[in-house]
Amino acid sequence: MVFASTGSSSVFVSRPLIKLMGINRDNLPTFAYWFLYIVIGFIFYQILLVLIGWIFGQYKFFWNFEKKMLRRIGLKRLVD
């Protein structure tokens, strides 16, 4: 339930932010647009995963899950 809510919410939150920043297909090459779209969505997904996990009473599980994921992608210094 938390993962599904987080995925939908990250798109819902990041899409208006991308428009607000002026990122669109007209002013960027297609590859750059989709790269930024995915990166911004990923960042919001990580934040919302912990937040929604907390709302569902599973903060400890999702915080540990988040730390593990950040370590695997090479951002170990952010969680230690």
N, CA, C and O atoms as a Tinker XYZ file with bonds, in Angstrom:
   320  protein
     1  N      0.816000   -1.180000    0.000000    73     2
     2  CA     0.000000    0.000000    0.000000    64     1     3
     3  C      0.871000    1.259000    0.000000    63     2     4     5
     4  O      0.583000    2.226000   -0.705000    81     3
     5  N      1.926000    1.232000    0.792000    73     3     6
     6  CA     2.812000    2.394000    0.891000    64     5     7
     7  C      3.542000    2.626000   -0.419000    63     6     8     9
     8  O      3.655000    3.768000   -0.866000    81     7
     9  N      4.035000    1.579000   -1.039000    73     7    10
    10  CA     4.767000    1.731000   -2.297000    64     9    11
    11  C      3.860000    2.275000   -3.407000    63    10    12    13
    12  O      4.278000    3.132000   -4.185000    81    11
    13  N      2.640000    1.787000   -3.479000    73    11    14
    14  CA     1.704000    2.259000   -4.497000    64    13    15
    15  C      1.345000    3.728000   -4.272000    63    14    16    17
    16  O      1.301000    4.516000   -5.216000    81    15
    17  N      1.094000    4.078000   -3.038000    73    15    18
    18  CA     0.767000    5.468000   -2.714000    64    17    19
    19  C      1.932000    6.386000   -3.016000    63    18    20    21
    20  O      1.741000    7.494000   -3.517000    81    19
    21  N      3.114000    5.942000   -2.719000    73    19    22
    22  CA     4.303000    6.763000   -2.942000    64    21    23
    23  C      4.552000    6.972000   -4.429000    63    22    24    25
    24  O      4.881000    8.084000   -4.843000    81    23
    25  N      4.405000    5.944000   -5.229000    73    23    26
    26  CA     4.624000    6.083000   -6.666000    64    25    27
    27  C      3.674000    7.079000   -7.297000    63    26    28    29
    28  O      4.087000    7.938000   -8.077000    81    27
    29  N      2.413000    6.963000   -6.961000    73    27    30
    30  CA     1.419000    7.895000   -7.504000    64    29    31
    31  C      1.653000    9.309000   -6.993000    63    30    32    33
    32  O      1.549000   10.275000   -7.748000    81    31
    33  N      1.965000    9.425000   -5.727000    73    31    34
    34  CA     2.180000   10.745000   -5.131000    64    33    35
    35  C      3.413000   11.436000   -5.689000    63    34    36    37
    36  O      3.413000   12.655000   -5.865000    81    35
    37  N      4.461000   10.676000   -5.968000    73    35    38
    38  CA     5.679000   11.304000   -6.489000    64    37    39
    39  C      5.450000   11.915000   -7.859000    63    38    40    41
    40  O      5.992000   12.978000   -8.162000    81    39
    41  N      4.655000   11.258000   -8.690000    73    39    42
    42  CA     4.313000   11.829000   -9.997000    64    41    43
    43  C      3.422000   13.052000   -9.806000    63    42    44    45
    44  O      3.604000   14.071000  -10.472000    81    43
    45  N      2.464000   12.948000   -8.899000    73    43    46
    46  CA     1.537000   14.039000   -8.629000    64    45    47
    47  C      2.264000   15.283000   -8.129000    63    46    48    49
    48  O      1.884000   16.400000   -8.477000    81    47
    49  N      3.303000   15.103000   -7.318000    73    47    50
    50  CA     4.052000   16.228000   -6.760000    64    49    51
    51  C      5.108000   16.753000   -7.734000    63    50    52    53
    52  O      5.280000   17.965000   -7.864000    81    51
    53  N      5.806000   15.863000   -8.408000    73    51    54
    54  CA     6.925000   16.306000   -9.245000    64    53    55
    55  C      6.487000   16.935000  -10.565000    63    54    56    57
    56  O      7.183000   17.808000  -11.083000    81    55
    57  N      5.380000   16.524000  -11.108000    73    55    58
    58  CA     4.927000   17.074000  -12.396000    64    57    59
    59  C      4.710000   18.588000  -12.333000    63    58    60    61
    60  O      5.208000   19.291000  -13.212000    81    59
    61  N      3.988000   19.131000  -11.333000    73    59    62
    62  CA     3.841000   20.593000  -11.270000    64    61    63
    63  C      5.172000   21.309000  -11.000000    63    62    64    65
    64  O      5.391000   22.417000  -11.489000    81    63
    65  N      6.047000   20.682000  -10.230000    73    63    66
    66  CA     7.346000   21.286000   -9.958000    64    65    67
    67  C      8.177000   21.395000  -11.231000    63    66    68    69
    68  O      8.857000   22.398000  -11.448000    81    67
    69  N      8.123000   20.388000  -12.053000    73    67    70
    70  CA     8.845000   20.406000  -13.320000    64    69    71
    71  C      8.305000   21.527000  -14.213000    63    70    72    73
    72  O      9.078000   22.234000  -14.860000    81    71
    73  N      7.004000   21.684000  -14.247000    73    71    74
    74  CA     6.413000   22.775000  -15.032000    64    73    75
    75  C      6.798000   24.130000  -14.455000    63    74    76    77
    76  O      7.083000   25.066000  -15.202000    81    75
    77  N      6.809000   24.238000  -13.134000    73    75    78
    78  CA     7.189000   25.482000  -12.471000    64    77    79
    79  C      8.641000   25.861000  -12.779000    63    78    80    81
    80  O      8.960000   27.042000  -12.919000    81    79
    81  N      9.504000   24.873000  -12.884000    73    79    82
    82  CA    10.916000   25.114000  -13.202000    64    81    83
    83  C     11.121000   25.437000  -14.681000    63    82    84    85
    84  O     12.218000   25.827000  -15.082000    81    83
    85  N     10.101000   25.281000  -15.473000    73    83    86
    86  CA    10.204000   25.585000  -16.898000    64    85    87
    87  C     10.813000   24.475000  -17.725000    63    86    88    89
    88  O     11.295000   24.712000  -18.832000    81    87
    89  N     10.794000   23.264000  -17.194000    73    87    90
    90  CA    11.328000   22.118000  -17.918000    64    89    91
    91  C     10.208000   21.541000  -18.773000    63    90    92    93
    92  O      9.196000   21.074000  -18.250000    81    91
    93  N     10.391000   21.574000  -20.082000    73    91    94
    94  CA     9.409000   20.961000  -20.973000    64    93    95
    95  C     10.119000   20.436000  -22.223000    63    94    96    97
    96  O     11.307000   20.679000  -22.436000    81    95
    97  N      9.376000   19.733000  -23.015000    73    95    98
    98  CA     9.956000   19.087000  -24.197000    64    97    99
    99  C     10.345000   20.088000  -25.275000    63    98   100   101
   100  O     11.161000   19.778000  -26.142000    81    99
   101  N      9.771000   21.281000  -25.230000    73    99   102
   102  CA    10.056000   22.281000  -26.258000    64   101   103
   103  C     11.419000   22.946000  -26.090000    63   102   104   105
   104  O     12.061000   23.306000  -27.077000    81   103
   105  N     11.863000   23.110000  -24.845000    73   103   106
   106  CA    13.127000   23.811000  -24.627000    64   105   107
   107  C     14.303000   22.899000  -24.276000    63   106   108   109
   108  O     15.402000   23.389000  -24.014000    81   107
   109  N     14.093000   21.607000  -24.268000    73   107   110
   110  CA    15.163000   20.654000  -23.974000    64   109   111
   111  C     15.128000   19.499000  -24.974000    63   110   112   113
   112  O     14.067000   19.147000  -25.492000    81   111
   113  N     16.278000   18.924000  -25.237000    73   111   114
   114  CA    16.262000   17.684000  -26.031000    64   113   115
   115  C     15.485000   16.590000  -25.289000    63   114   116   117
   116  O     15.407000   16.600000  -24.060000    81   115
   117  N     14.932000   15.676000  -26.024000    73   115   118
   118  CA    14.093000   14.632000  -25.436000    64   117   119
   119  C     14.810000   13.857000  -24.342000    63   118   120   121
   120  O     14.233000   13.590000  -23.288000    81   119
   121  N     16.072000   13.493000  -24.587000    73   119   122
   122  CA    16.827000   12.734000  -23.596000    64   121   123
   123  C     16.992000   13.540000  -22.304000    63   122   124   125
   124  O     16.807000   12.997000  -21.214000    81   123
   125  N     17.332000   14.807000  -22.410000    73   123   126
   126  CA    17.530000   15.653000  -21.232000    64   125   127
   127  C     16.228000   15.828000  -20.453000    63   126   128   129
   128  O     16.225000   15.795000  -19.223000    81   127
   129  N     15.134000   16.014000  -21.169000    73   127   130
   130  CA    13.837000   16.169000  -20.516000    64   129   131
   131  C     13.493000   14.934000  -19.691000    63   130   132   133
   132  O     13.152000   15.046000  -18.513000    81   131
   133  N     13.581000   13.761000  -20.303000    73   131   134
   134  CA    13.225000   12.543000  -19.591000    64   133   135
   135  C     14.202000   12.231000  -18.473000    63   134   136   137
   136  O     13.799000   11.708000  -17.434000    81   135
   137  N     15.462000   12.536000  -18.660000    73   135   138
   138  CA    16.453000   12.324000  -17.596000    64   137   139
   139  C     16.096000   13.173000  -16.378000    63   138   140   141
   140  O     16.061000   12.661000  -15.259000    81   139
   141  N     15.831000   14.459000  -16.582000    73   139   142
   142  CA    15.462000   15.342000  -15.474000    64   141   143
   143  C     14.138000   14.925000  -14.847000    63   142   144   145
   144  O     13.985000   14.983000  -13.627000    81   143
   145  N     13.191000   14.511000  -15.660000    73   143   146
   146  CA    11.894000   14.058000  -15.159000    64   145   147
   147  C     12.062000   12.862000  -14.226000    63   146   148   149
   148  O     11.446000   12.807000  -13.161000    81   147
   149  N     12.889000   11.914000  -14.626000    73   147   150
   150  CA    13.116000   10.717000  -13.813000    64   149   151
   151  C     13.893000   11.051000  -12.548000    63   150   152   153
   152  O     13.563000   10.546000  -11.475000    81   151
   153  N     14.910000   11.885000  -12.649000    73   151   154
   154  CA    15.717000   12.245000  -11.476000    64   153   155
   155  C     14.867000   12.990000  -10.446000    63   154   156   157
   156  O     14.916000   12.673000   -9.258000    81   155
   157  N     14.095000   13.969000  -10.891000    73   155   158
   158  CA    13.247000   14.726000   -9.969000    64   157   159
   159  C     12.178000   13.822000   -9.359000    63   158   160   161
   160  O     11.900000   13.912000   -8.163000    81   159
   161  N     11.582000   12.959000  -10.164000    73   159   162
   162  CA    10.602000   12.006000   -9.641000    64   161   163
   163  C     11.213000   11.053000   -8.631000    63   162   164   165
   164  O     10.580000   10.719000   -7.630000    81   163
   165  N     12.440000   10.612000   -8.883000    73   163   166
   166  CA    13.135000    9.698000   -7.966000    64   165   167
   167  C     13.402000   10.371000   -6.620000    63   166   168   169
   168  O     13.239000    9.758000   -5.566000    81   167
   169  N     13.809000   11.627000   -6.669000    73   167   170
   170  CA    14.085000   12.359000   -5.429000    64   169   171
   171  C     12.811000   12.487000   -4.594000    63   170   172   173
   172  O     12.826000   12.243000   -3.388000    81   171
   173  N     11.715000   12.871000   -5.240000    73   171   174
   174  CA    10.463000   12.976000   -4.501000    64   173   175
   175  C      9.970000   11.621000   -4.034000    63   174   176   177
   176  O      9.353000   11.525000   -2.973000    81   175
   177  N     10.226000   10.579000   -4.792000    73   175   178
   178  CA     9.826000    9.237000   -4.373000    64   177   179
   179  C     10.519000    8.861000   -3.070000    63   178   180   181
   180  O      9.890000    8.311000   -2.166000    81   179
   181  N     11.803000    9.153000   -2.971000    73   179   182
   182  CA    12.552000    8.804000   -1.769000    64   181   183
   183  C     12.022000    9.553000   -0.548000    63   182   184   185
   184  O     11.875000    8.973000    0.528000    81   183
   185  N     11.740000   10.825000   -0.719000    73   183   186
   186  CA    11.227000   11.629000    0.392000    64   185   187
   187  C      9.833000   11.154000    0.799000    63   186   188   189
   188  O      9.549000   10.976000    1.983000    81   187
   189  N      8.987000   10.955000   -0.177000    73   187   190
   190  CA     7.607000   10.554000    0.110000    64   189   191
   191  C      7.516000    9.138000    0.655000    63   190   192   193
   192  O      6.589000    8.828000    1.404000    81   191
   193  N      8.449000    8.280000    0.301000    73   191   194
   194  CA     8.432000    6.908000    0.816000    64   193   195
   195  C      8.544000    6.909000    2.334000    63   194   196   197
   196  O      7.804000    6.195000    3.011000    81   195
   197  N      9.449000    7.692000    2.864000    73   195   198
   198  CA     9.610000    7.765000    4.313000    64   197   199
   199  C      8.405000    8.466000    4.949000    63   198   200   201
   200  O      7.913000    8.036000    5.992000    81   199
   201  N      7.938000    9.537000    4.324000    73   199   202
   202  CA     6.804000   10.281000    4.871000    64   201   203
   203  C      5.530000    9.436000    4.900000    63   202   204   205
   204  O      4.843000    9.391000    5.921000    81   203
   205  N      5.213000    8.777000    3.810000    73   203   206
   206  CA     4.002000    7.951000    3.765000    64   205   207
   207  C      4.165000    6.711000    4.643000    63   206   208   209
   208  O      3.199000    6.246000    5.248000    81   207
   209  N      5.376000    6.180000    4.712000    73   207   210
   210  CA     5.630000    5.076000    5.640000    64   209   211
   211  C      5.364000    5.489000    7.077000    63   210   212   213
   212  O      4.831000    4.709000    7.866000    81   211
   213  N      5.737000    6.719000    7.416000    73   211   214
   214  CA     5.487000    7.233000    8.751000    64   213   215
   215  C      3.984000    7.362000    9.001000    63   214   216   217
   216  O      3.501000    7.021000   10.081000    81   215
   217  N      3.248000    7.855000    8.004000    73   215   218
   218  CA     1.797000    8.004000    8.144000    64   217   219
   219  C      1.138000    6.649000    8.403000    63   218   220   221
   220  O      0.186000    6.561000    9.178000    81   219
   221  N      1.638000    5.593000    7.759000    73   219   222
   222  CA     1.092000    4.253000    7.947000    64   221   223
   223  C      1.677000    3.535000    9.166000    63   222   224   225
   224  O      1.382000    2.362000    9.394000    81   223
   225  N      2.500000    4.232000    9.944000    73   223   226
   226  CA     3.049000    3.652000   11.169000    64   225   227
   227  C      4.230000    2.721000   10.948000    63   226   228   229
   228  O      4.539000    1.900000   11.811000    81   227
   229  N      4.889000    2.838000    9.813000    73   227   230
   230  CA     6.019000    1.960000    9.486000    64   229   231
   231  C      7.296000    2.762000    9.223000    63   230   232   233
   232  O      8.088000    2.405000    8.351000    81   231
   233  N      7.490000    3.836000    9.973000    73   231   234
   234  CA     8.623000    4.723000    9.743000    64   233   235
   235  C      9.957000    3.981000    9.832000    63   234   236   237
   236  O     10.809000    4.141000    8.957000    81   235
   237  N     10.146000    3.190000   10.853000    73   235   238
   238  CA    11.427000    2.510000   11.060000    64   237   239
   239  C     11.768000    1.596000    9.881000    63   238   240   241
   240  O     12.906000    1.594000    9.412000    81   239
   241  N     10.805000    0.831000    9.404000    73   239   242
   242  CA    11.047000   -0.061000    8.270000    64   241   243
   243  C     11.448000    0.725000    7.032000    63   242   244   245
   244  O     12.434000    0.390000    6.374000    81   243
   245  N     10.687000    1.772000    6.709000    73   243   246
   246  CA    10.958000    2.511000    5.484000    64   245   247
   247  C     12.198000    3.390000    5.592000    63   246   248   249
   248  O     12.845000    3.648000    4.577000    81   247
   249  N     12.551000    3.859000    6.788000    73   247   250
   250  CA    13.792000    4.604000    6.942000    64   249   251
   251  C     14.984000    3.672000    6.735000    63   250   252   253
   252  O     15.955000    4.054000    6.082000    81   251
   253  N     14.926000    2.468000    7.273000    73   251   254
   254  CA    15.995000    1.496000    7.037000    64   253   255
   255  C     16.060000    1.095000    5.565000    63   254   256   257
   256  O     17.147000    0.933000    5.010000    81   255
   257  N     14.906000    0.935000    4.937000    73   255   258
   258  CA    14.841000    0.626000    3.503000    64   257   259
   259  C     15.487000    1.747000    2.696000    63   258   260   261
   260  O     16.237000    1.484000    1.755000    81   259
   261  N     15.201000    2.984000    3.057000    73   259   262
   262  CA    15.753000    4.154000    2.372000    64   261   263
   263  C     17.272000    4.237000    2.531000    63   262   264   265
   264  O     17.988000    4.502000    1.564000    81   263
   265  N     17.756000    4.014000    3.740000    73   263   266
   266  CA    19.203000    4.037000    3.968000    64   265   267
   267  C     19.905000    2.969000    3.140000    63   266   268   269
   268  O     20.963000    3.219000    2.562000    81   267
   269  N     19.323000    1.795000    3.086000    73   267   270
   270  CA    19.892000    0.703000    2.297000    64   269   271
   271  C     19.944000    1.069000    0.812000    63   270   272   273
   272  O     20.938000    0.804000    0.137000    81   271
   273  N     18.870000    1.679000    0.310000    73   271   274
   274  CA    18.818000    2.064000   -1.097000    64   273   275
   275  C     19.846000    3.153000   -1.406000    63   274   276   277
   276  O     20.522000    3.087000   -2.433000    81   275
   277  N     19.968000    4.138000   -0.542000    73   275   278
   278  CA    20.934000    5.217000   -0.760000    64   277   279
   279  C     22.371000    4.692000   -0.735000    63   278   280   281
   280  O     23.212000    5.150000   -1.508000    81   279
   281  N     22.647000    3.752000    0.134000    73   279   282
   282  CA    23.987000    3.150000    0.167000    64   281   283
   283  C     24.285000    2.420000   -1.139000    63   282   284   285
   284  O     25.400000    2.494000   -1.656000    81   283
   285  N     23.298000    1.722000   -1.666000    73   283   286
   286  CA    23.501000    0.950000   -2.895000    64   285   287
   287  C     23.742000    1.824000   -4.118000    63   286   288   289
   288  O     24.442000    1.410000   -5.042000    81   287
   289  N     23.172000    3.029000   -4.138000    73   287   290
   290  CA    23.392000    3.900000   -5.277000    64   289   291
   291  C     24.580000    4.826000   -5.068000    63   290   292   293
   292  O     24.806000    5.725000   -5.877000    81   291
   293  N     25.346000    4.623000   -3.995000    73   291   294
   294  CA    26.588000    5.350000   -3.797000    64   293   295
   295  C     26.476000    6.631000   -2.993000    63   294   296   297
   296  O     27.388000    7.457000   -3.021000    81   295
   297  N     25.384000    6.811000   -2.281000    73   295   298
   298  CA    25.211000    8.007000   -1.463000    64   297   299
   299  C     25.320000    7.683000    0.020000    63   298   300   301
   300  O     24.548000    8.182000    0.839000    81   299
   301  N     26.275000    6.851000    0.346000    73   299   302
   302  CA    26.458000    6.362000    1.703000    64   301   303
   303  C     26.698000    7.497000    2.689000    63   302   304   305
   304  O     26.247000    7.429000    3.833000    81   303
   305  N     27.405000    8.546000    2.257000    73   303   306
   306  CA    27.739000    9.634000    3.169000    64   305   307
   307  C     26.514000   10.424000    3.627000    63   306   308   309
   308  O     26.577000   11.120000    4.640000    81   307
   309  N     25.409000   10.327000    2.901000    73   307   310
   310  CA    24.190000   11.032000    3.296000    64   309   311
   311  C     23.477000   10.386000    4.465000    63   310   312   313
   312  O     22.745000   11.062000    5.188000    81   311
   313  N     23.672000    9.097000    4.666000    73   311   314
   314  CA    22.945000    8.385000    5.705000    64   313   315
   315  C     23.808000    7.997000    6.893000    63   314   316   317
   316  O     23.285000    7.580000    7.926000    81   315
   317  N     25.083000    8.125000    6.768000    73   315   318
   318  CA    25.976000    7.764000    7.889000    64   317   319
   319  C     26.381000    8.979000    8.688000    63   318   320
   320  O     27.126000    8.859000    9.661000    81   319
